[in-house]
Amino acid sequence: MTETFDKSRGPSETPEEREFELRAQIGSIWSGGRLFIGMYTFLLASLVFSYFYLRSSNNGMEWRPHNQHAPLYYGWSIYLLTVAAALLAIYGQRRLRKGDVADFQVAGWTGVVCGLVALFLQIWEFQKLSFYPGASGYSSTFIGFAVMNIMSLVIGTYWLETTLARSLRLRRELGGDKPELSMAATAQEFRAGVASMAYFWGFLAIGGALLTAMFYVM
């Protein structure tokens, strides 16, 4: 009778069991990324609800007294940089799927720069506001939006940077030519993580279009 238990390592695994566990891990990465976006959507939806509720009620005509408005050029600059980072992340992920790791790296690091510049501008904008937090309904919701956008840019840029760092680590661990494209378990999990990261950046670009229109255009 064949031994199926190694006292030092525990129960042995067949190739089928290892393949099943790998598929489960990749599925968890895919599902976790989408669930995170779903939960994040509820957070942004609360801001959208507050904006339109306070704007429609306009109690005491205090929604936007003295025509308070955030600097338009900052808003568009931040949004365009966010879109650029999203497009670069998506482009890099597609190039990786086609086997071009160099394009993935270049697009990814360029996207990190765009994300960091957008983050800097969003923080620096606080010094350029013509109103104070709590001065009106618009100012209160704008500060909430700015803080959420800072959090979004931090998460997206950090996720993109750690994905690129993991690509470099794979090269050290696996060696060879383009280990990111190999069928090793860590490489397959890496590619699933890249797809989730690009999906999140696409979500930020789409959600940012609505929020930018709300706070800088309307």
Secondary structure, DSSP 8 states (H G I E B T S, - for coil): ----EETTTEE---HHHHHHHHHHHHHHHHHHHHHHHHHHHHHHHHHHHHHHHHHHH-GGG-SSGGG----HHHHHHHHHHHHHHHHHHHHHHHHHHTT-HHHHHHHHHHHHHHHHHHHHHHHHGGGG-SS-TTSSHHHHHHHHHHHHHHHHHHHHHHHHHHHHHHHHHHHHHH-SS-GGGSSSHHHHHHHHHHHHHHHHHHHHHHHHHHHHIIIII-
